[in-house]
Amino acid sequence: MKLETLNKKLKNRIVPLLVFVVLGLLALQIPINNLAGSGAKFTLFDLFAPTAGAFLGSWFGVVAVFAMGAIDLVFGGTIEKGTIIRLFPVLFGVWFFAKRDARFLIVPIIAMVSFNLNEVGRSVWYFSLFWTIPILVYPVVKKSLVARALASTFVAHSVGGAIWIWAFSMPASVWQGLIPIVALERGIMALGICASYILVNNVLAILKSRNLFSKAEIDQKYVFGSTK
């Protein structure tokens, strides 16, 4: 009985992980945009990664996302300061998307403080106002997938911005020019996270209906009629 229980637990973990790995590897190959001041790039994986915590569990999701990002960096990417730094912000987005814990809002608050401690950051202090968005939308993140995705992507952005201001000597004019780009980019990312969540939710619902595994955090609100 113990062996059977263990096999069920492994099955319940492995099937969602395999779905995530296959889709994640595909997403890593599709670049979206370059990061200012570095050769690092956003890929579709940045839209897909936050969903890992929702379906794999927070810790397991964070580890899986980090492992895939690190493997892609070692075997397929250019290893430089920007590409190494960009591994970490998305992990905070994964964690927030999974947990939706109010205590996690300390992350964008710390990021704002860190950003404004920098001389250039203080001159463009209004850039860090982006990171109030997770705080403003938090009251509805447990009810709204869009709010949840928006908060997640700006939590990740806050960590990245707080590190970037210290790691790269970009003038204030560049940060100013990034404001409309960030607004558009993060809006698209939030919608992409929503689409990824719904896609994985339905893929897992189909697999579960085929008895390939018995347990997953499937949200019935976002399961299409034919896959229920």
Buried (B, 14 or more C-beta within 10 A) or exposed (E): EEEEEEEEEEBBBEBBBEBBBEBBBEBBEEEBBEBBBBEBBBBBBBBBBBBBBBBBBBEBBBBBBBEBBEEBBEEEBEEEEBBBBBBBBBBBBBBBBBEBEEEBBEBBBBBBEBBBEEEBBEBBEEBBEBBBBBBEBBEEBEEBBBBBBBBBBBBBBBBBBBBBBEBBEBEBEBBEEBBEEBEEBBEBBBBBBBBBBBBBBBBBBBBBEEEBBEEBEBBEEBBEEEBE
